[in-house]
Amino acid sequence: MTTTNKNKAVFFDRDGTLNVDVAYLHRPEDFIWIEGAKEAIKYVNDKGYLAILVTNQSGVARGYYPEEDVKAVYDWMNNELAKIGAHLDALFYCPHHPNGKIPAYTKICNCRKPNTGMVDMACEAFKIDRSKSFFVGDSDKDMECATRAKVRGIRYEKGNLLTCVKEFVAK
């Protein structure tokens, strides 16, 4: 008889958690890492957690930038993380907004935080054990998403993200 081991994960919000929140960030040259963010990702990598990025990207629905820009920033982030031996395992993003300008993305969906669609998709794709997983975010929507998704929420408010993450992960 074979038992399936489930993965544990740390879900990271992007804007305001991993990077300084710049309105509708979509270019790597505008990305500024939060203090300790790269090290926090490396820490969870080293502790055996999947590091998964979950981010609302309403700028796509609003017509400010295409989905390719979201993916390009993610790829740039992973290139920067690789320099310290870290990585993000996956990107889940919501390009929708009910007040968008691009019809294909203008809708109410189940993936836009605080809804749990992105976390649910990641849990299914990576066979994640929610009871051993965390969600790191800076907003009420992030914490509500964590609660709804049945993962432990870690509220980042300011300071070094690594210090914040270490208080909760792998205790």
C-alpha positions in Angstrom: 0.0 0.0 0.0 1.4 3.4 -1.0 0.7 6.6 0.9 0.8 9.8 -0.9 2.7 12.6 0.9 1.2 16.0 0.4 3.3 19.0 -0.2 3.3 22.0 2.2 3.3 25.5 0.7 3.8 29.1 1.5 1.6 31.3 -0.6 3.0 34.8 -1.1 1.0 37.9 -2.1 3.1 40.1 -4.4 2.4 43.8 -4.2 3.0 45.1 -0.7 4.4 41.8 0.5 7.3 40.9 -1.8 7.7 44.3 -3.4 7.0 47.9 -2.6 3.4 48.5 -3.8 3.7 50.6 -7.0 0.3 51.1 -8.6 -0.2 48.6 -11.4 3.4 47.3 -11.4 4.0 45.5 -14.6 7.7 46.3 -15.5 10.7 44.7 -13.8 12.5 48.1 -13.8 9.7 49.4 -11.4 10.1 46.4 -9.0 11.6 47.1 -5.6 12.0 44.2 -3.3 10.7 44.5 0.3 13.5 44.1 2.8 14.1 40.4 3.5 11.7 39.2 0.7 14.2 37.3 -1.3 15.6 35.7 1.8 12.1 34.8 3.1 11.5 32.9 -0.2 14.9 31.1 0.2 14.0 30.3 3.8 10.8 28.6 2.8 12.5 26.8 -0.1 15.2 25.5 2.3 12.5 24.4 4.8 10.9 22.2 2.2 7.9 24.4 1.4 6.7 25.2 -2.1 6.8 29.0 -2.6 3.8 30.0 -4.6 2.9 33.5 -5.8 -0.8 34.4 -5.7 -1.6 37.9 -6.9 -4.6 40.0 -8.1 -3.6 41.7 -11.3 -6.6 43.9 -12.2 -4.4 46.1 -14.4 -5.0 43.4 -17.1 -8.8 43.8 -17.0 -8.4 47.6 -16.9 -6.3 47.5 -20.1 -3.1 48.9 -18.4 -0.9 46.0 -19.5 -1.3 42.5 -21.0 -1.0 39.2 -19.2 2.5 38.7 -20.7 3.7 41.5 -18.5 2.6 39.7 -15.4 4.5 36.6 -16.5 7.5 38.7 -17.5 7.7 40.2 -14.0 7.4 36.7 -12.5 10.2 35.4 -14.7 12.4 38.4 -13.7 11.7 37.7 -10.0 12.8 34.1 -10.4 16.0 35.2 -12.2 16.7 37.6 -9.3 15.9 34.9 -6.8 18.2 32.4 -8.6 21.2 34.6 -7.7 20.8 33.7 -4.0 19.7 30.1 -4.7 16.0 30.7 -4.2 12.9 30.3 -6.5 9.2 30.6 -6.7 7.6 27.3 -7.7 4.5 28.7 -9.4 2.5 31.8 -10.4 -1.2 32.1 -10.0 -2.7 35.4 -10.8 -6.2 36.9 -11.3 -6.4 39.2 -14.4 -10.2 39.9 -13.8 -12.0 42.8 -12.3 -15.8 43.6 -12.4 -15.1 47.2 -13.6 -12.5 46.3 -16.2 -12.3 47.8 -19.7 -11.2 44.6 -21.6 -14.4 42.5 -22.0 -12.7 39.1 -21.8 -11.4 40.0 -18.3 -14.4 42.1 -17.0 -16.2 39.8 -14.7 -16.7 38.6 -11.1 -14.7 35.4 -10.7 -13.7 33.0 -8.0 -9.9 33.6 -8.3 -9.8 37.3 -7.3 -8.8 37.5 -3.6 -10.4 37.3 -1.1 -11.9 34.4 -3.0 -9.9 31.3 -2.9 -9.6 30.2 -6.6 -5.9 30.7 -6.9 -5.1 28.9 -3.7 -7.5 26.1 -4.6 -5.9 25.7 -8.1 -2.5 25.5 -6.6 -3.6 23.0 -3.9 -5.0 20.8 -6.6 -2.1 21.1 -9.0 0.6 20.5 -6.4 -1.3 18.2 -4.0 -0.9 20.7 -1.1 -1.8 19.9 2.5 -3.6 23.1 3.6 -3.1 22.3 7.3 0.7 22.6 6.9 0.6 25.6 4.7 0.7 29.4 5.1 -0.4 32.6 3.3 1.8 35.6 3.6 0.1 38.9 2.7 -0.3 42.5 3.6 -4.0 43.2 3.2 -7.3 42.3 4.8 -8.2 40.6 1.5 -5.1 38.3 1.8 -6.0 37.3 5.4 -9.6 36.7 4.4 -8.4 34.5 1.5 -6.2 32.6 3.9 -9.1 32.0 6.3 -11.5 30.9 3.5 -8.9 28.6 2.0 -8.1 27.1 5.4 -4.4 27.9 5.4 -2.8 29.9 8.2 -2.5 33.6 7.4 0.7 35.6 8.2 0.0 39.3 8.1 3.0 41.3 6.9 2.9 44.9 8.0 6.4 46.4 7.8 10.0 45.6 8.4 12.0 42.6 7.3 9.8 39.9 5.6 12.2 37.1 6.6 11.8 38.0 10.3 8.0 37.9 9.9 8.0 34.6 8.1 10.5 32.9 10.5 8.1 33.7 13.4 5.5 31.3 11.9 7.0 28.9 9.4 8.7 25.6 10.4 8.3 26.1 14.2 
